[in-house]
Amino acid sequence: MKEIEDMIEELYNKMRIKKKPNIIKAQSLLGIYKAVYVGRIAAKNSPEYLGKSLGGRLRDVIKTDHSQEIMWCTCHSDKDAERQVIAYHAGTKVPVANRVDFMRGVIRHGDGFGSESIISQITKKVESWMPFWKGVFIVEEKPLYIKRKEGRLHCKDGPVMEYADGFKMYALQDIPVTEKMLSLIKNKNVLQLISIRNVEQQRVVMEEIGMDFILERLNAKRIDRSDYGELYEVDLTQGSTSHWDHQRNSIAKYVKVIDPSSERVYFNRVPSDKERVIDALAWRFNCTPEEYVFKAEA
Amino acid sequence: MSNYRQGDVALFKIKEALADTLKVKNDCILARGEATGATHELIGGIVYEDEEGNMYVQVDEEGQLIHNQGFGEDNHNTLTIEKGTYKVNIERDYYNRRVID
């Protein structure tokens, strides 16, 4: 990484940028994108505003398109003037964004984008890089490997990325998950699975196990069905010998719904007093069953 | 009923005029996914919010509710929102917390 830092400094010198670059070292595309959530960022002299950005504004606006192996983002300067910054994934051609000052600087004052140029050398040695304001420059280390399935970060029995220092990341269908969530697939622990709070994480783990298996293992009893979905009753104490468990109100209700756009299946808990699917869904959206009528759903 | 739902975001049409005390929200993002980074964003309208964070939407002509997929594939189609005033309800979970995705 020292070599890369030197190259970035050399580039800044060539570009006549007086300010010394603040180099942010990051691991994983997901890490840059969702620094707070799963990634790990090592900041060197990072200004306070960028630290805030990584937790909020910056995290909100970066977008990735893995199918093209190009990462891009829109971010805001201190004065909220919107600009576009483009980050390039290693191995892809380097397109030039006209409005990006940094790119202009590389062309006008640096040594361009040729194969021997500094920026090209940096690109070869890192996974991706991103220039920001006030001399901030994010470089993403190359992982030892990246596992994908049909273009998406996906591995159900291990990390999707691992770095030389041992840092690992886990994901299913591009959704970051934890190692513990993957263990639920292996152990087929459906009771813990249905308690995962994040509905997208729960969904991708559920898809690995299979909804039919989950309903069967839970011994779920369907109590209502409509065009909106299905309502199930589940005894959460099953298998438990704890007296305390059996003293509690252990019958929980879950509504199974299919997203109209993606046809993804979700299995969400609702209060036990709900007797119909429509009651359950209306409760989740804090409205009455009569109001739960939509002109369009997606 | 001219209500709309896109994933965990629902717009319920209301007849009452919006209170003067509401503030215009800086952006038109109605909800944001934690795992995916995806956002539900209103185009062609104004988003207001009260002190408790409840959101309202004013569409004077025709608006759109779009889903910006931050990471992974897009999973919600764009909805065309007709003129009107709406209350925004975000889906909640069993523990009465805002759903996270």
Chai-1 contact restraints between the chains, C-beta under 6 A:
chainA,res_idxA,chainB,res_idxB,connection_type,confidence,min_distance_angstrom,max_distance_angstrom,comment,restraint_id
A,K63,B,G70,contact,1.0,0.0,6.0,A-B,restraint_1
A,T64,B,F71,contact,1.0,0.0,6.0,A-B,restraint_2
A,D174,B,F71,contact,1.0,0.0,6.0,A-B,restraint_3
A,D174,B,G72,contact,1.0,0.0,6.0,A-B,restraint_4
A,I175,B,A35,contact,1.0,0.0,6.0,A-B,restraint_5
A,N198,B,A35,contact,1.0,0.0,6.0,A-B,restraint_6
A,N198,B,I100,contact,1.0,0.0,6.0,A-B,restraint_7
A,V199,B,V99,contact,1.0,0.0,6.0,A-B,restraint_8
A,V199,B,D101,contact,1.0,0.0,6.0,A-B,restraint_9
A,E200,B,A35,contact,1.0,0.0,6.0,A-B,restraint_10
A,E200,B,D101,contact,1.0,0.0,6.0,A-B,restraint_11
A,Q201,B,A35,contact,1.0,0.0,6.0,A-B,restraint_12
A,S261,B,N75,contact,1.0,0.0,6.0,A-B,restraint_13
A,S261,B,H76,contact,1.0,0.0,6.0,A-B,restraint_14
A,S261,B,N77,contact,1.0,0.0,6.0,A-B,restraint_15
A,S262,B,N75,contact,1.0,0.0,6.0,A-B,restraint_16
A,R269,B,Y94,contact,1.0,0.0,6.0,A-B,restraint_17
A,R284,B,E91,contact,1.0,0.0,6.0,A-B,restraint_18
A,R284,B,R92,contact,1.0,0.0,6.0,A-B,restraint_19
A,F285,B,A10,contact,1.0,0.0,6.0,A-B,restraint_20
A,F285,B,N89,contact,1.0,0.0,6.0,A-B,restraint_21
A,F285,B,E91,contact,1.0,0.0,6.0,A-B,restraint_22
A,N286,B,N89,contact,1.0,0.0,6.0,A-B,restraint_23
A,V293,B,M1,contact,1.0,0.0,6.0,A-B,restraint_24
A,F294,B,N3,contact,1.0,0.0,6.0,A-B,restraint_25
A,F294,B,Y4,contact,1.0,0.0,6.0,A-B,restraint_26
A,F294,B,R5,contact,1.0,0.0,6.0,A-B,restraint_27
A,K295,B,S2,contact,1.0,0.0,6.0,A-B,restraint_28
A,A296,B,Y4,contact,1.0,0.0,6.0,A-B,restraint_29
A,A296,B,L79,contact,1.0,0.0,6.0,A-B,restraint_30
A,E297,B,R5,contact,1.0,0.0,6.0,A-B,restraint_31
A,A298,B,Q6,contact,1.0,0.0,6.0,A-B,restraint_32
A,A298,B,H76,contact,1.0,0.0,6.0,A-B,restraint_33
A,A298,B,N77,contact,1.0,0.0,6.0,A-B,restraint_34
A,A298,B,L79,contact,1.0,0.0,6.0,A-B,restraint_35
